[in-house]
Amino acid sequence: MSIRIREERCVGCSKCQEVCPGTLIQIVDKKAVMKYPKNCWGCVSCVKECKAGAIEFYLGADIGGMGGTMNVTQKGDLLNWNITRSDGSELVISVDRRNSNKY
């Protein structure tokens, strides 16, 4: 499993660093950095916390992603799971935070 941090989108809020259970993310020069991405557990805690959409989770073929990526942005109570497929097409899945644990 692997994530990619897009430095140009990072706002340096450090929420990703706070939630990473493997303590793999550091803030360097006000930007999030993952020194050893191969050690990532794939829990996506950082992806879910990054409201700037700066952290992307690589959706490898082993989980049906065929090389796409996924990030999360927030607008009000909606979490938008933004999926970019390997062919460049995009899909957005919106989840209302208020009801996300209902089922």
The first five atom37 places (N, CA, C, CB, O) and aatype in JSON, in Angstrom:
{
  "aatype": [12, 15, 9, 1, 9, 1, 6, 6, 1, 4, 19, 7, 4, 15, 11, 4, 5, 6, 19, 4, 14, 7, 16, 10, 9, 5, 9, 19, 3, 11, 11, 0, 19, 12, 11, 18, 14, 11, 2, 4, 17, 7, 4, 19, 15, 4, 19, 11, 6, 4, 11, 0, 7, 0, 9, 6, 13, 18, 10, 7, 0, 3, 9, 7, 7, 12, 7, 7, 16, 12, 2, 19, 16, 5, 11, 7, 3, 10, 10, 2, 17, 2, 9, 16, 1, 15, 3, 7, 15, 6, 10, 19, 9, 15, 19, 3, 1, 1, 2, 15, 2, 11, 18],
  "atom_mask": [
    [1, 1, 1, 1, 1],
    [1, 1, 1, 1, 1],
    [1, 1, 1, 1, 1],
    [1, 1, 1, 1, 1],
    [1, 1, 1, 1, 1],
    [1, 1, 1, 1, 1],
    [1, 1, 1, 1, 1],
    [1, 1, 1, 1, 1],
    [1, 1, 1, 1, 1],
    [1, 1, 1, 1, 1],
    [1, 1, 1, 1, 1],
    [1, 1, 1, 0, 1],
    [1, 1, 1, 1, 1],
    [1, 1, 1, 1, 1],
    [1, 1, 1, 1, 1],
    [1, 1, 1, 1, 1],
    [1, 1, 1, 1, 1],
    [1, 1, 1, 1, 1],
    [1, 1, 1, 1, 1],
    [1, 1, 1, 1, 1],
    [1, 1, 1, 1, 1],
    [1, 1, 1, 0, 1],
    [1, 1, 1, 1, 1],
    [1, 1, 1, 1, 1],
    [1, 1, 1, 1, 1],
    [1, 1, 1, 1, 1],
    [1, 1, 1, 1, 1],
    [1, 1, 1, 1, 1],
    [1, 1, 1, 1, 1],
    [1, 1, 1, 1, 1],
    [1, 1, 1, 1, 1],
    [1, 1, 1, 1, 1],
    [1, 1, 1, 1, 1],
    [1, 1, 1, 1, 1],
    [1, 1, 1, 1, 1],
    [1, 1, 1, 1, 1],
    [1, 1, 1, 1, 1],
    [1, 1, 1, 1, 1],
    [1, 1, 1, 1, 1],
    [1, 1, 1, 1, 1],
    [1, 1, 1, 1, 1],
    [1, 1, 1, 0, 1],
    [1, 1, 1, 1, 1],
    [1, 1, 1, 1, 1],
    [1, 1, 1, 1, 1],
    [1, 1, 1, 1, 1],
    [1, 1, 1, 1, 1],
    [1, 1, 1, 1, 1],
    [1, 1, 1, 1, 1],
    [1, 1, 1, 1, 1],
    [1, 1, 1, 1, 1],
    [1, 1, 1, 1, 1],
    [1, 1, 1, 0, 1],
    [1, 1, 1, 1, 1],
    [1, 1, 1, 1, 1],
    [1, 1, 1, 1, 1],
    [1, 1, 1, 1, 1],
    [1, 1, 1, 1, 1],
    [1, 1, 1, 1, 1],
    [1, 1, 1, 0, 1],
    [1, 1, 1, 1, 1],
    [1, 1, 1, 1, 1],
    [1, 1, 1, 1, 1],
    [1, 1, 1, 0, 1],
    [1, 1, 1, 0, 1],
    [1, 1, 1, 1, 1],
    [1, 1, 1, 0, 1],
    [1, 1, 1, 0, 1],
    [1, 1, 1, 1, 1],
    [1, 1, 1, 1, 1],
    [1, 1, 1, 1, 1],
    [1, 1, 1, 1, 1],
    [1, 1, 1, 1, 1],
    [1, 1, 1, 1, 1],
    [1, 1, 1, 1, 1],
    [1, 1, 1, 0, 1],
    [1, 1, 1, 1, 1],
    [1, 1, 1, 1, 1],
    [1, 1, 1, 1, 1],
    [1, 1, 1, 1, 1],
    [1, 1, 1, 1, 1],
    [1, 1, 1, 1, 1],
    [1, 1, 1, 1, 1],
    [1, 1, 1, 1, 1],
    [1, 1, 1, 1, 1],
    [1, 1, 1, 1, 1],
    [1, 1, 1, 1, 1],
    [1, 1, 1, 0, 1],
    [1, 1, 1, 1, 1],
    [1, 1, 1, 1, 1],
    [1, 1, 1, 1, 1],
    [1, 1, 1, 1, 1],
    [1, 1, 1, 1, 1],
    [1, 1, 1, 1, 1],
    [1, 1, 1, 1, 1],
    [1, 1, 1, 1, 1],
    [1, 1, 1, 1, 1],
    [1, 1, 1, 1, 1],
    [1, 1, 1, 1, 1],
    [1, 1, 1, 1, 1],
    [1, 1, 1, 1, 1],
    [1, 1, 1, 1, 1],
    [1, 1, 1, 1, 1]
  ],
  "atom_positions": [
    [[0.84, -1.17, 0.0], [0.0, 0.0, 0.0], [0.89, 1.24, 0.0], [-0.96, -0.01, 1.21], [2.0, 1.22, 0.55]],
    [[0.41, 2.28, -0.61], [1.23, 3.46, -0.65], [0.38, 4.71, -0.79], [2.24, 3.37, -1.77], [-0.7, 4.69, -1.37]],
    [[0.9, 5.79, -0.27], [0.27, 7.09, -0.44], [1.27, 8.02, -1.11], [-0.22, 7.67, 0.92], [2.48, 7.76, -1.13]],
    [[0.74, 9.09, -1.66], [1.57, 10.13, -2.25], [1.09, 11.46, -1.68], [1.5, 10.12, -3.83], [-0.11, 11.72, -1.65]],
    [[2.01, 12.28, -1.23], [1.67, 13.6, -0.7], [2.02, 14.62, -1.76], [2.42, 13.89, 0.65], [3.17, 14.74, -2.17]],
    [[1.01, 15.36, -2.2], [1.2, 16.38, -3.23], [1.56, 17.7, -2.52], [-0.1, 16.55, -4.12], [0.7, 18.39, -1.98]],
    [[2.84, 18.01, -2.54], [3.37, 19.16, -1.81], [2.68, 20.47, -2.2], [4.87, 19.28, -2.05], [2.47, 21.33, -1.34]],
    [[2.33, 20.63, -3.47], [1.71, 21.87, -3.92], [0.32, 22.07, -3.33], [1.64, 21.89, -5.43], [-0.17, 23.2, -3.31]],
    [[-0.32, 21.0, -2.86], [-1.65, 21.12, -2.25], [-1.6, 21.18, -0.72], [-2.51, 19.95, -2.68], [-2.57, 21.6, -0.08]],
    [[-0.5, 20.76, -0.13], [-0.39, 20.67, 1.33], [-0.42, 22.06, 1.96], [0.89, 19.93, 1.73], [0.28, 22.97, 1.51]],
    [[-1.24, 22.2, 3.01], [-1.34, 23.48, 3.72], [-0.59, 23.45, 5.05], [-2.81, 23.83, 3.96], [-0.6, 24.43, 5.79]],
    [[0.05, 22.32, 5.37], [0.87, 22.22, 6.57], [0.1, 22.16, 7.87], [0.0, 0.0, 0.0], [0.63, 22.56, 8.91]],
    [[-1.14, 21.68, 7.85], [-1.96, 21.67, 9.07], [-1.53, 20.59, 10.07], [-3.42, 21.45, 8.7], [-1.88, 20.69, 11.25]],
    [[-0.79, 19.61, 9.66], [-0.23, 18.5, 10.45], [-1.25, 17.48, 10.95], [0.49, 19.07, 11.63], [-0.91, 16.62, 11.77]],
    [[-2.5, 17.55, 10.48], [-3.5, 16.56, 10.91], [-3.1, 15.16, 10.47], [-4.88, 16.91, 10.34], [-3.34, 14.19, 11.2]],
    [[-2.48, 15.02, 9.3], [-2.05, 13.71, 8.82], [-1.0, 13.11, 9.74], [-1.49, 13.82, 7.39], [-1.02, 11.91, 10.02]],
    [[-0.09, 13.95, 10.21], [0.96, 13.5, 11.12], [0.36, 13.02, 12.44], [1.96, 14.63, 11.39], [0.82, 12.03, 13.01]],
    [[-0.67, 13.7, 12.91], [-1.3, 13.36, 14.17], [-2.02, 12.01, 14.13], [-2.27, 14.44, 14.56], [-2.05, 11.29, 15.13]],
    [[-2.61, 11.66, 12.98], [-3.42, 10.43, 12.92], [-2.67, 9.21, 12.38], [-4.62, 10.68, 12.06], [-3.2, 8.1, 12.46]],
    [[-1.49, 9.38, 11.84], [-0.75, 8.25, 11.27], [-0.32, 7.29, 12.37], [0.49, 8.74, 10.48], [0.5, 7.65, 13.22]],
    [[-0.87, 6.05, 12.38], [-0.54, 5.12, 13.45], [0.91, 4.61, 13.39], [-1.47, 3.94, 13.41], [1.44, 4.12, 14.38]],
    [[1.52, 4.74, 12.23], [2.91, 4.3, 12.09], [3.91, 5.41, 12.26], [0.0, 0.0, 0.0], [5.11, 5.2, 12.07]],
    [[3.46, 6.58, 12.62], [4.29, 7.78, 12.75], [5.23, 7.95, 11.56], [5.1, 7.72, 14.05], [6.42, 8.24, 11.72]],
    [[4.69, 7.77, 10.36], [5.5, 7.83, 9.15], [5.54, 9.22, 8.51], [4.98, 6.85, 8.15], [6.41, 9.49, 7.68]],
    [[4.61, 10.1, 8.9], [4.52, 11.42, 8.27], [5.13, 12.46, 9.19], [3.05, 11.77, 7.95], [4.88, 12.49, 10.39]],
    [[5.94, 13.32, 8.58], [6.59, 14.41, 9.31], [6.26, 15.72, 8.61], [8.13, 14.2, 9.4], [5.97, 15.73, 7.41]],
    [[6.31, 16.82, 9.34], [6.14, 18.14, 8.75], [7.53, 18.74, 8.6], [5.2, 19.06, 9.62], [8.25, 18.93, 9.58]],
    [[7.9, 19.04, 7.36], [9.22, 19.61, 7.05], [8.98, 20.87, 6.23], [10.14, 18.58, 6.28], [8.33, 20.82, 5.18]],
    [[9.5, 21.99, 6.69], [9.3, 23.27, 6.02], [7.82, 23.54, 5.74], [10.09, 23.32, 4.71], [7.46, 23.99, 4.65]],
    [[6.97, 23.26, 6.73], [5.52, 23.5, 6.68], [4.79, 22.67, 5.63], [5.27, 24.95, 6.42], [3.73, 23.06, 5.15]],
    [[5.37, 21.52, 5.27], [4.75, 20.6, 4.32], [4.86, 19.18, 4.86], [5.41, 20.71, 2.9], [5.85, 18.83, 5.5]],
    [[3.83, 18.37, 4.61], [3.85, 16.98, 5.04], [4.77, 16.17, 4.14], [2.43, 16.38, 5.04], [4.78, 16.34, 2.92]],
    [[5.54, 15.28, 4.76], [6.51, 14.44, 4.04], [6.45, 13.04, 4.62], [7.96, 15.03, 4.13], [6.4, 12.87, 5.84]],
    [[6.44, 12.03, 3.75], [6.53, 10.65, 4.21], [7.89, 10.12, 3.76], [5.35, 9.76, 3.64], [8.15, 9.96, 2.57]],
    [[8.74, 9.86, 4.72], [10.11, 9.46, 4.42], [10.18, 8.06, 3.81], [10.95, 9.53, 5.67], [10.96, 7.83, 2.88]],
    [[9.38, 7.12, 4.32], [9.44, 5.75, 3.84], [8.05, 5.26, 3.44], [10.04, 4.83, 4.92], [7.42, 4.54, 4.21]],
    [[7.55, 5.65, 2.24], [6.2, 5.26, 1.82], [5.99, 3.74, 1.78], [5.91, 5.83, 0.46], [4.86, 3.28, 1.94]],
    [[7.04, 2.97, 1.59], [6.88, 1.52, 1.54], [6.45, 0.94, 2.89], [8.19, 0.86, 1.09], [5.95, -0.18, 2.95]],
    [[6.64, 1.7, 3.97], [6.24, 1.24, 5.3], [4.78, 1.58, 5.63], [7.14, 1.85, 6.34], [4.29, 1.24, 6.71]],
    [[4.09, 2.24, 4.7], [2.7, 2.63, 4.91], [1.83, 1.39, 5.04], [2.19, 3.53, 3.75], [1.95, 0.45, 4.26]],
    [[0.93, 1.39, 6.05], [0.06, 0.25, 6.32], [-1.18, 0.27, 5.43], [-0.36, 0.24, 7.78], [-1.87, -0.75, 5.32]],
    [[-1.46, 1.4, 4.8], [-2.64, 1.52, 3.96], [-3.92, 1.75, 4.73], [0.0, 0.0, 0.0], [-5.0, 1.45, 4.23]],
    [[-3.83, 2.29, 5.93], [-5.03, 2.51, 6.75], [-5.86, 3.69, 6.25], [-4.63, 2.74, 8.21], [-7.03, 3.8, 6.62]],
    [[-5.31, 4.55, 5.45], [-5.88, 5.77, 4.88], [-6.36, 6.8, 5.9], [-7.02, 5.41, 4.0], [-7.14, 7.68, 5.55]],
    [[-5.9, 6.71, 7.14], [-6.26, 7.71, 8.14], [-5.83, 9.1, 7.69], [-5.63, 7.38, 9.5], [-6.58, 10.07, 7.86]],
    [[-4.66, 9.21, 7.13], [-4.15, 10.51, 6.69], [-4.96, 11.05, 5.52], [-2.67, 10.4, 6.3], [-5.23, 12.25, 5.45]],
    [[-5.36, 10.17, 4.61], [-6.16, 10.57, 3.46], [-7.48, 11.16, 3.92], [-6.39, 9.37, 2.5], [-7.93, 12.18, 3.42]],
    [[-8.11, 10.49, 4.89], [-9.4, 10.95, 5.4], [-9.28, 12.28, 6.15], [-10.01, 9.91, 6.32], [-10.23, 13.07, 6.14]],
    [[-8.16, 12.54, 6.79], [-7.99, 13.78, 7.56], [-7.55, 14.96, 6.71], [-6.98, 13.57, 8.65], [-7.71, 16.11, 7.13]],
    [[-7.01, 14.72, 5.53], [-6.47, 15.8, 4.71], [-7.6, 16.5, 3.95], [-5.41, 15.26, 3.72], [-8.05, 16.02, 2.92]],
    [[-8.03, 17.64, 4.49], [-9.13, 18.39, 3.87], [-8.67, 19.17, 2.64], [-9.74, 19.34, 4.89], [-9.49, 19.69, 1.89]],
    [[-7.37, 19.27, 2.43], [-6.83, 19.97, 1.27], [-6.72, 19.06, 0.05], [-5.48, 20.55, 1.59], [-6.43, 19.52, -1.05]],
    [[-6.95, 17.76, 0.24], [-6.84, 16.82, -0.87], [-5.41, 16.6, -1.31], [0.0, 0.0, 0.0], [-5.15, 16.23, -2.46]],
    [[-4.46, 16.84, -0.4], [-3.04, 16.75, -0.75], [-2.49, 15.33, -0.67], [-2.24, 17.63, 0.16], [-1.41, 15.06, -1.2]],
    [[-3.22, 14.42, -0.02], [-2.72, 13.05, 0.13], [-3.57, 12.11, -0.71], [-2.73, 12.61, 1.62], [-4.79, 12.06, -0.58]],
    [[-2.89, 11.38, -1.58], [-3.58, 10.44, -2.45], [-3.17, 9.02, -2.1], [-3.28, 10.73, -3.93], [-2.0, 8.74, -1.83]],
    [[-4.14, 8.15, -2.1], [-3.9, 6.73, -1.85], [-3.87, 6.03, -3.2], [-5.0, 6.11, -0.92], [-4.8, 6.17, -4.0]],
    [[-2.83, 5.28, -3.45], [-2.67, 4.56, -4.7], [-3.55, 3.31, -4.68], [-1.19, 4.18, -4.93], [-3.42, 2.45, -3.81]],
    [[-4.44, 3.23, -5.65], [-5.36, 2.1, -5.74], [-4.77, 1.08, -6.7], [-6.78, 2.56, -6.21], [-5.06, 1.1, -7.9]],
    [[-3.96, 0.2, -6.19], [-3.28, -0.8, -7.01], [-4.2, -1.88, -7.52], [0.0, 0.0, 0.0], [-5.33, -2.03, -7.06]],
    [[-3.7, -2.63, -8.47], [-4.48, -3.7, -9.09], [-4.88, -4.76, -8.08], [-3.68, -4.34, -10.21], [-5.89, -5.44, -8.26]],
    [[-4.1, -4.91, -7.0], [-4.41, -5.93, -6.0], [-5.72, -5.66, -5.26], [-3.28, -6.03, -5.0], [-6.3, -6.57, -4.67]],
    [[-6.18, -4.39, -5.29], [-7.47, -4.09, -4.67], [-8.47, -3.58, -5.7], [-7.28, -3.05, -3.56], [-9.44, -2.9, -5.35]],
    [[-8.25, -3.9, -6.95], [-9.19, -3.56, -8.01], [-9.08, -2.15, -8.55], [0.0, 0.0, 0.0], [-9.94, -1.71, -9.31]],
    [[-8.04, -1.43, -8.17], [-7.91, -0.04, -8.58], [-7.21, 0.17, -9.9], [0.0, 0.0, 0.0], [-7.32, 1.25, -10.49]],
    [[-6.5, -0.8, -10.37], [-5.79, -0.72, -11.64], [-4.93, 0.52, -11.79], [-6.78, -0.77, -12.77], [-4.79, 1.06, -12.89]],
    [[-4.34, 0.97, -10.69], [-3.39, 2.08, -10.75], [-3.98, 3.46, -10.58], [0.0, 0.0, 0.0], [-3.29, 4.45, -10.84]],
    [[-5.22, 3.58, -10.17], [-5.82, 4.88, -9.93], [-5.39, 5.44, -8.57], [0.0, 0.0, 0.0], [-4.64, 4.8, -7.83]],
    [[-5.89, 6.63, -8.26], [-5.62, 7.24, -6.97], [-6.92, 7.76, -6.37], [-4.58, 8.38, -7.11], [-7.91, 7.96, -7.07]],
    [[-6.91, 7.96, -5.04], [-8.08, 8.45, -4.33], [-7.62, 9.46, -3.29], [-8.88, 7.28, -3.67], [-6.63, 9.24, -2.58]],
    [[-8.36, 10.58, -3.2], [-8.13, 11.52, -2.1], [-9.48, 11.98, -1.59], [-7.26, 12.73, -2.56], [-10.52, 11.66, -2.17]],
    [[-9.48, 12.73, -0.5], [-10.72, 13.18, 0.12], [-10.68, 14.69, 0.28], [-10.93, 12.49, 1.49], [-9.68, 15.26, 0.72]],
    [[-11.8, 15.34, -0.08], [-11.97, 16.75, 0.2], [-13.28, 16.91, 0.97], [-11.97, 17.6, -1.12], [-14.15, 16.04, 0.91]],
    [[-13.41, 18.01, 1.68], [-14.61, 18.23, 2.49], [-15.27, 19.53, 2.1], [-14.26, 18.23, 3.99], [-14.6, 20.54, 1.88]],
    [[-16.6, 19.5, 2.02], [-17.38, 20.71, 1.78], [-18.56, 20.65, 2.73], [-17.84, 20.82, 0.27], [-19.51, 19.9, 2.5]],
    [[-18.5, 21.43, 3.78], [-19.55, 21.38, 4.8], [-19.55, 20.02, 5.48], [0.0, 0.0, 0.0], [-18.5, 19.56, 5.94]],
    [[-20.71, 19.38, 5.54], [-20.82, 18.06, 6.14], [-20.53, 16.93, 5.16], [-22.2, 17.89, 6.72], [-20.57, 15.75, 5.53]],
    [[-20.24, 17.27, 3.91], [-19.98, 16.23, 2.91], [-18.49, 15.94, 2.77], [-20.55, 16.64, 1.56], [-17.67, 16.84, 2.62]],
    [[-18.17, 14.66, 2.83], [-16.83, 14.19, 2.48], [-16.9, 13.69, 1.04], [-16.32, 13.06, 3.47], [-17.74, 12.85, 0.72]],
    [[-16.04, 14.2, 0.19], [-16.01, 13.77, -1.2], [-14.79, 12.88, -1.42], [-15.98, 14.99, -2.15], [-13.65, 13.33, -1.31]],
    [[-15.06, 11.61, -1.73], [-13.99, 10.68, -2.05], [-13.78, 10.81, -3.55], [-14.35, 9.19, -1.63], [-14.61, 10.38, -4.35]],
    [[-12.64, 11.41, -3.93], [-12.33, 11.71, -5.33], [-11.43, 10.63, -5.89], [-11.66, 13.11, -5.46], [-10.28, 10.47, -5.45]],
    [[-11.94, 9.89, -6.84], [-11.2, 8.79, -7.43], [-10.8, 9.16, -8.85], [-12.04, 7.47, -7.42], [-11.65, 9.54, -9.66]],
    [[-9.51, 9.06, -9.15], [-9.02, 9.28, -10.5], [-8.52, 7.93, -11.01], [-7.87, 10.38, -10.53], [-7.56, 7.37, -10.5]],
    [[-9.2, 7.43, -12.03], [-8.83, 6.13, -12.59], [-7.59, 6.25, -13.46], [-9.99, 5.54, -13.4], [-7.2, 7.35, -13.85]],
    [[-6.97, 5.11, -13.74], [-5.73, 5.11, -14.52], [-5.94, 5.67, -15.93], [-5.17, 3.7, -14.61], [-4.99, 6.14, -16.54]],
    [[-7.18, 5.62, -16.46], [-7.44, 6.17, -17.79], [-7.74, 7.67, -17.74], [-8.62, 5.44, -18.43], [-8.03, 8.28, -18.78]],
    [[-7.66, 8.29, -16.56], [-7.88, 9.71, -16.4], [-9.31, 10.1, -16.04], [0.0, 0.0, 0.0], [-9.57, 11.24, -15.67]],
    [[-10.24, 9.17, -16.14], [-11.62, 9.48, -15.77], [-11.74, 9.63, -14.26], [-12.59, 8.39, -16.29], [-10.95, 9.06, -13.51]],
    [[-12.72, 10.39, -13.83], [-12.88, 10.68, -12.41], [-14.26, 10.28, -11.91], [-12.64, 12.16, -12.15], [-15.24, 10.3, -12.66]],
    [[-14.31, 9.93, -10.65], [-15.54, 9.57, -9.97], [-15.5, 10.2, -8.59], [-15.73, 8.02, -9.89], [-14.48, 10.14, -7.92]],
    [[-16.61, 10.82, -8.17], [-16.69, 11.41, -6.83], [-17.82, 10.7, -6.08], [-16.95, 12.96, -6.91], [-18.95, 10.63, -6.55]],
    [[-17.48, 10.19, -4.9], [-18.47, 9.57, -4.03], [-18.62, 10.49, -2.82], [-18.05, 8.11, -3.6], [-17.66, 10.72, -2.09]],
    [[-19.82, 11.02, -2.62], [-20.07, 11.95, -1.5], [-20.71, 11.21, -0.34], [-20.96, 13.12, -1.95], [-21.66, 10.44, -0.52]],
    [[-20.18, 11.44, 0.85], [-20.69, 10.82, 2.06], [-21.0, 11.92, 3.07], [-19.67, 9.79, 2.65], [-20.14, 12.75, 3.35]],
    [[-22.2, 11.92, 3.6], [-22.59, 12.9, 4.62], [-21.99, 12.46, 5.95], [-24.14, 13.03, 4.72], [-22.32, 11.38, 6.46]],
    [[-21.12, 13.27, 6.51], [-20.43, 12.93, 7.77], [-21.42, 12.61, 8.89], [-19.52, 14.07, 8.2], [-21.13, 11.77, 9.75]],
    [[-22.55, 13.27, 8.89], [-23.52, 13.08, 9.97], [-24.13, 11.69, 9.96], [-24.63, 14.11, 9.87], [-24.6, 11.2, 11.0]],
    [[-24.13, 11.03, 8.8], [-24.73, 9.7, 8.7], [-23.73, 8.61, 8.34], [-25.83, 9.73, 7.66], [-24.12, 7.47, 8.05]],
    [[-22.45, 8.93, 8.35], [-21.45, 7.97, 7.86], [-21.33, 6.7, 8.69], [-20.13, 8.63, 7.8], [-20.9, 5.68, 8.17]],
    [[-21.69, 6.75, 9.96], [-21.6, 5.55, 10.81], [-22.96, 4.94, 11.09], [-20.92, 5.9, 12.12], [-23.09, 4.1, 11.99]],
    [[-23.95, 5.34, 10.35], [-25.32, 4.9, 10.6], [-25.54, 3.44, 10.24], [-26.27, 5.76, 9.82], [-26.36, 2.77, 10.87]],
    [[-24.84, 2.93, 9.25], [-25.11, 1.58, 8.74], [-24.12, 0.56, 9.23], [-25.12, 1.58, 7.25], [-24.22, -0.62, 8.89]]
  ]
}
